[in-house]
Structure formats: structure tokens, C-alpha cells
Amino acid sequence: MANTALPRAKKDNKSLLRFITCGSVDDGKSTLIGRLLYETGQIYDDQFKTLQEETNKYGTTGKDIDFALLLDGLQSEREQGITIDVAYRYFSSEKRKYIIADTPGHEQYTRNMVTGASTANLAVVLIDARKGILDQTKRHSFISSLLGIKHIVLAVNKIDLIDYDKKIFDNIVKDFQNFSQDLNFETIKTFPISARYGDNITGLSKNVSWYEGSTMLEYLDNIDVDSDMEAQPLRFPVQAGVRPNHDFRGISGTLASGKLNINDTALIAKSNQKTKINRIISPNGETKKAVAGQALTLCLEDEIDISRGDILACSKFPPSIADQFRAKLIWFNDAPMIPGRSYILRTMTDETNATITKLQCQIDINDFSRKAAKELEINCIGVCNFSTQDKIVFDAYSDNKATGSFILIDRMTNDTVGAGLIEYPLWRSQNVQWQSLDIDKQARSIQKQQTPFVLWFTGLSGAGKSTVANLLEKKLNSIGKHTYLLDGDNVRHGLNRDLGFTEGDRVENIRRVSEVGKLMADAGLIVLISLISPFRSEREMAKSIFGENEFLEVFVDTPIEVCAKRDPKGLYKKAMDGEIKNFTGIDSPYENPENPDIHLAASENTPEDLVTKVEADLRKRKLL
């Protein structure tokens, strides 16, 4: 093999510490970071001059400098005097490099705080010495614990405004220790500080003669956070295969935990195969060993099939592989989280469709209690069961933050709607395995001499879905096709009789019918499904469980005025009179298909004409 290596980069042996500042509004988070940047020489003369001018504009005049203005870069933030987004800042001391996340203090920006804390090794919790511990202090401390942060710096700020009173400081420290004793922090280091004047931040203050500890920066320079990840089992999530030429074959990624040495034996998690590490290549060139946090390209002894989404792991302590698991979920989206709805689940390197099968409870992050809930609102945290379309490789988040976390993405808008922290695989994912059968879909299709597929009729109540589907089934039956019609009203008499018409129940209604339709298609049948199915995301979810070209969405397009005029069941009148709640088109939305496979203008054609159009489309697709 040719000696192929990546270009060399300038070495920097300083370790990196990522930390987050959190606490309640106006506790001085941005001011503290600005002070750190200033004291470590990260502010240029022209920046300092501008800062003085800005201070006079937005704050006080004279010698005081408002260091928070360095971070509150948005005009809306300055006008409101609060931080409304995560601000990242970078600086270096003589010993260490730092990445700081300054997060909002307001409760409605909890999701921003989660974003900042997700990669942090340490949290600086600021408390206004005049106010003591507030609800948001507890909220941010709890989220820090939830996100696996083990090290806390408790900074009691504005100590100058209480005349440097030791008793008040001691009481605040005691209150925090009592409050946080169940949050599993490994270390809590306390500092009396004034971010405005720099007391005990980079230099010890004569104003706090009773304080005998180190400065905050000295502590941050020396705290050990790297050994935690290095001591954990090997986890190397594969981000890409690398093959620039025929002589080089490697895999690239970032070593999430553990250590690597040349000739170490490692496990390919998904295939359960073992191999040895032949070469380790870092940005600084080839090396004999590597530690957690390094970006690497690895060459393996064997030519094993391994690609993005897999994990190179320690064979003695392998990760879990499952398609069902329990996780804590932090919800980000304005629209509530509803069990049964399908999302895209994305891990560090993998991606698959996922459904929240059950919301076990909601966690009250003010008192840590667990309460029953049917859905999660924005900024809420719940414990949920998940089911994924494909098996994924993961660890418990408490064991490994990198391989135990994921995000949820709305399949229609591509928005990130939630972040998850995996707790453990569900037993049924390990013990309930797919049973291979001798007679499969192909054999059943050959027996029936037809291609199985699903026609999914969607539209408003009274649009004519059931009428068209019923006539079409009669036509297909007359030409010798084996069919079954699943009608929305009929399934609610049996399979779904326990479901109502809330958004959550509608989602579950569609999920169940989709699964039944899949079984029927697997039996070789042509399945006609007639459901209002008002939400695009659920129709997409239904489509995703079928094979390619096996699912056709048929939009029976009838204006609501026509449907209400027909009103064959008298439902529109009842809904308009307030007798029926959550009625589609009246007080519950219907989302028109954007690109249906078959579009039927039902108000302009007879049912018979619509059936003829569907049949012609199916023949064109060679499904009949």
C-alpha cells in the first residue's frame, strides 16, 4: 500500500474546553464572557474604543465598560437588554483553548440553552447575589444535568452590590448544594465574582479578603475534562469512506470516546465483525495512537464493508443495536409533539424514519416530578418510546453523549423539532425478531396473478372518496383482481373504535390503517384505503412503510363548499353549530396534497368518470 497521508497542519497542543454560561435573565452571563475576552487580550484597541462608545450609547458613561455589548450583537437583543440566541465566543489562555456558549436566560428560549449545552464539558451557572437562586437557575441546572454535564462552576455575581457580604455568599452556595444534590454533578466549584469589575475572574480581589480559593480562569485552565471520554470504551462513528485512489482505503470520523493504537482490535458494530487498525492518520499526519476528540482517518487490516452510520467499537463493551428504545426528548417546535407521528431521526452519522410510539410522561423541570401527558409543548421535556424503520447503533446518553443523542426533523418542513437523549433499548427490540417465512409477497402475487399495491384516497369529508373507491373495487373485482377496501368509517367500528378525533387520535388512526394495509399488500392484494387523512406528514409516513411504486396517493379534490352542501351525514351542519369538535375543514385543518400521484377533480366529474381515470392511470403504470 502506498504511503498516502493527509497534509500536515500546524500543531497546537493546547487542550480544548467547551463550556456554557447559564442562569436567569440579567445575572451577568454576557458580561462575564466579555470580561474574560478582555482580560485574556482577545479585544483589539479599535474594538475596545467602539465598546466604550457603545457603552455610552446603551449604558452608563464614565469609566465603566459594558462588556455584555461584545456578545449582544443583535439590535433586538440590545434594545431588550436580553440575550435571545446562543452566542459562541472563542478565546485562549496560556494553557487552554476555549469555546463558550452564552445562552438566553428566558424560559421561552430553553431550546437555545439545550443547543449550547449539548457539546459542553462544563457549565458556569451565574447567580445574582442580590436575588439568590431563581426558577431559571434551577431550570438551567437541571438541563445541564440532563445533558450530561458533570462539572459546575457556581459564580455568585454582582458581589459588589451586596458589599462583598460573606454570609450572603455562603447561604447561596448552601442553597444551591441542597437543591442540586440529586443532579449527579461530579464537581461544584464556587466563586464570589463581579463580572463588571473583574473580581476573582483573572485576578484575586482585595475586596473579598475572606475568599481563599483560586481565580475562575485558573480553575478553568486546570480542570480535567478530557480523561472522562478517554476512559470510556472505544467509539468511532464513521462519517465517510475515503478512497482517493486504488491504493488507499480508509474511513473518516471523529473519535468520540476511548483511545486507539496501531494493531488494536475493533468491532464493526452493525456486522459484528472484528478487524485490526493498520494506520491512524490525523490532520497532523500519521500517528501511532489517538485519543477522544481527534478527527481521524483509519485504515483497517481487512476489507470489510463499513460505511457512514456504522460505529467502530470496543469488542468487550459493544454498543446497542435496536429499532426500539426509550429516550428523553426535549421538544423545540411551536406545534406540539404528538405520539404516532413520523419524523426523520438523525444521529451523529446515521439517519432513518422514526415514530414516537408512546409518551410515557412529561418531566416538570421546576421540581423534577414526572406527570402524565398526551403531548409535549415547546420547551417541554418528556420520556418517550421510539420505533425506527431501520436499526441504529447507539449507547445510553449517560455513557456516551456523542453516540447516545439524536435530533428529530420534520419530514415536511425539514425543521429540527426535538433533541433526544437515549436511555436504553426496549426489550422487545432485542427479543422480538422478524420471522422468515417460506411464502413471501412475490409468491402470493404470482398465485393471484397480479401486482399488489395501495391506493390511498384522501380528501375532505363528503368529497366522494368512499364512493369512488367502492366503484373502483367493483370494477377491479369484475376483471378478476383480488382487492380489499379499508374505509375510514368502517375501521372505526372495529380496529379503531377506541380512537376519537383529536389530532393525536387521527395520527394513530392513520398509523394503524397503514400497518394493516401493508399486511394486506404483503398478502398480494390490491388495497384501497379511503381516509380523510388530513395531515401531509401522516400521509408521508404511510407512504414510507411501503415499497417503491407500491403506494399511490389519490387526491379526491372537492371544494369544501360543495362538501358542505352535499353533507350526506349531516356532519358539516353539526360542526358549524358547535356540536362536533375537531371537524376537518371547520375547526381542524386539511392539508392538500402537494404532488398527488392521481388528482381527481371530483366536483367536475361523475364518480364513474373518476373511476375510468384511475383505471387508465393504473394501466399506464402497468399495475393492471
C-alpha positions, 0 to 999 in steps of 0.5 A: 500500500502506498504511503498516502497521508493527509497534509500536515497542519500546524500543531497546537497542543493546547487542550480544548474546553467547551463550556456554557454560561447559564442562569436567569435573565440579567445575572451577568452571563454576557458580561462575564464572557466579555470580561474574560475576552478582555482580560485574556487580550482577545479585544483589539484597541479599535474594538475596545474604543467602539465598546466604550462608545457603545457603552455610552450609547446603551449604558452608563458613561464614565469609566465603566465598560459594558462588556455584555455589548461584545456578545449582544450583537443583535439590535433586538437583543440590545434594545431588550437588554436580553440575550435571545440566541446562543452566542459562541465566543472563542478565546485562549489562555496560556494553557487552554483553548476555549469555546463558550456558549452564552445562552438566553436566560428566558424560559421561552428560549430553553431550546437555545440553552439545550443547543449550547449545552449539548457539546459542553464539558462544563457549565458556569451557572451565574447567580445574582447575589442580590436575588439568590437562586431563581426558577431559571437557575434551577431550570438551567441546572437541571438541563445541564444535568440532563445533558450530561454535564458533570462539572459546575462552576457556581459564580455568585455575581454582582458581589459588589452590590451586596458589599462583598457580604460573606454570609450572603455568599455562603447561604447561596452556595448552601442553597444551591448544594441542597437543591442540586444534590440529586443532579449527579454533578461530579464537581461544584466549584464556587466563586464570589465574582463581579463580572463588571469589575473583574473580581476573582475572574483573572485576578484575586480581589482585595475586596473579598479578603475572606475568599481563599480559593483560586481565580475562575480562569485558573480553575478553568485552565486546570480542570480535567475534562478530557480523561472522562471520554478517554476512559470510556470504551472505544467509539468511532462513528464513521462519517465517510469512506475515503478512497482517493485512489486504488491504493488507499482505503480508509474511513473518516470520523471523529473519535468520540470516546476511548483511545486507539493504537496501531494493531488494536482490535475493533468491532464493526458494530452493525456486522459484528465483525472484528478487524485490526487498525493498520494506520491512524492518520490525523490532520497532523499526519500519521500517528501511532495512537489517538485519543477522544476528540481527534478527527481521524482517518483509519485504515483497517487490516481487512476489507470489510464493508463499513460505511457512514452510520456504522460505529467502530467499537470496543469488542468487550463493551459493544454498543446497542443495536435496536429499532426500539428504545426509550429516550428523553426528548426535549421538544423545540417546535411551536406545534406540539409533539404528538405520539404516532407521528413520523419524523426523520431521526438523525444521529451523529452519522446515521439517519432513518424514519422514526415514530414516537410510539408512546409518551410515557410522561412529561418531566416538570423541570421546576421540581423534577416530578414526572406527570402524565401527558398526551403531548409535549409543548415547546420547551417541554421535556418528556420520556418517550418510546421510539420505533425506527424503520431501520436499526441504529447503533447507539449507547445510553446518553449517560455513557456516551453523549456523542453516540447516545443523542439524536435530533428529530426533523420534520419530514415536511418542513425539514425543521429540527423539532426535538433533541433526544437523549437515549436511555436504553433499548426496549426489550422487545427490540432485542427479543422480538425478531422478524420471522422468515417465512417460506411464502413471501409477497412475490409468491402470493402475487404470482398465485393471484396473478397480479401486482399488489399495491395501495391506493390511498384516497384522501380528501375532505369529508363528503368529497366522494372518496368512499364512493369512488373507491367502492366503484373502483373495487367493483370494477377491479373485482369484475376483471378478476383482481383480488382487492380489499377496501379499508374505509375510514368509517368502517375501521372505526367500528372495529380496529379503531373504535377506541380512537376519537378525533383529536389530532393525536387520535387521527395520527394513530388512526392513520398509523394503524390503517397503514400497518394493516394495509401493508399486511394486506399488500404483503398478502398480494392484494390490491388495497384501497384505503379511503381516509380523510387523512388530513395531515401531509406528514401522516400521509408521508409516513404511510407512504414510507412503510411501503415499497417503491411504486407500491403506494399511490396517493389519490387526491379526491379534490372537492371544494369544501363548499360543495362538501358542505352542501352535499353533507350526506351525514349531516356532519358539516351542519353539526360542526358549524353549530358547535356540536362536533369538535375537531371537524376537518375543514371547520375547526381542524385543518386539511392539508392538500396534497402537494404532488398527488400521484392521481388528482381527481377533480371530483366536483367536475366529474361523475364518480364513474368518470373518476373511476375510468381515470384511475383505471387508465392511470393504473394501466399506464403504470402497468399495475393492471 
